[in-house]
Amino acid sequence: MAKAKVKKSDAIREAMSQNPKMKVMEVVKHLADKGIKVLPNHVYSIRGKKPKRGRPVGSPVPFVASNNGVTSPVKAIQKVKSLAQEFGGMRGLKQLVDELVA
């Protein structure tokens, strides 16, 4: 009766799932002890195809705008106008902002 064939790729994935921090040569030796001959390049190939976790490197971080308690841009403009009136109009508010920036 023929021996049941084990796919090398599945054996590599199983060995890596048992111990994810196992080095490549350790995986090769572990499988060789089970009678499965694999090359280190094959282990590297399977390890590289494993899905990555988290956000891909180099992709931009999503920007989340805060509303600062204002529900709409129209209300924000109205608040700025009322603040400007308290400081003597838009010129007074602009002078105040310029002093804060400088």
C-alpha positions in Angstrom: 0.0 0.0 0.0 1.3 3.5 -0.9 2.4 5.9 1.8 0.2 9.0 2.1 2.0 12.0 0.6 2.5 15.1 2.7 2.8 18.4 0.9 6.0 20.1 1.8 4.4 23.5 1.9 1.8 22.3 4.4 4.4 20.7 6.5 6.4 24.0 6.6 3.3 26.0 7.5 2.5 23.5 10.3 6.0 23.7 11.7 6.0 27.5 11.6 2.5 27.7 13.2 3.8 25.5 16.1 6.7 27.9 16.7 6.5 31.2 14.7 9.9 32.3 15.9 11.6 29.2 14.6 14.6 30.0 12.3 14.7 28.6 8.8 17.4 26.0 9.4 15.5 24.9 12.5 12.4 24.3 10.3 14.6 22.4 7.8 16.1 20.2 10.5 12.7 19.7 12.2 11.2 18.4 9.0 14.2 16.3 8.2 13.7 14.6 11.5 10.2 13.7 10.3 11.6 12.4 7.0 10.6 15.4 4.9 13.3 16.9 2.8 13.0 20.7 2.2 15.4 23.3 1.1 15.9 26.6 3.0 14.8 28.6 0.0 11.4 26.8 0.1 11.0 27.7 3.7 11.9 31.4 2.9 9.3 31.3 0.1 6.5 30.0 2.3 7.4 32.4 5.1 7.3 35.4 2.7 3.8 34.5 1.5 2.5 34.5 5.1 0.0 37.4 5.6 1.5 40.4 7.3 -0.2 42.1 10.3 -1.0 45.7 10.6 -0.7 48.6 8.2 1.7 48.2 5.3 5.0 50.1 5.6 5.0 53.3 3.7 1.2 53.7 3.5 -0.1 56.9 4.9 -1.8 57.1 8.3 -5.4 57.9 7.9 -6.1 61.5 8.8 -8.9 62.0 11.3 -10.1 65.5 11.6 -11.3 66.7 15.0 -14.4 68.8 15.2 -13.4 70.6 18.4 -17.0 70.5 19.5 -18.3 72.1 16.3 -20.8 70.1 14.4 -20.5 71.9 11.0 -18.1 74.2 9.2 -20.8 76.9 9.0 -21.0 77.0 12.8 -17.2 77.2 13.1 -17.2 80.3 10.8 -20.0 81.8 12.8 -18.0 81.3 16.0 -14.9 82.9 14.4 -17.0 85.9 13.3 -18.4 86.4 16.8 -14.9 86.1 18.3 -13.7 88.7 15.8 -16.4 91.1 16.9 -15.2 90.8 20.5 -11.7 91.8 19.4 -12.6 94.8 17.3 -13.3 93.2 13.9 -11.3 90.9 11.7 -8.2 93.2 11.8 -8.1 93.0 15.6 -8.5 89.2 15.5 -5.8 89.0 12.8 -3.4 91.1 14.9 -4.1 88.8 17.9 -3.4 85.7 15.8 -0.2 87.2 14.3 1.0 87.9 17.9 0.3 84.3 18.9 2.2 83.0 15.8 5.2 85.2 16.2 
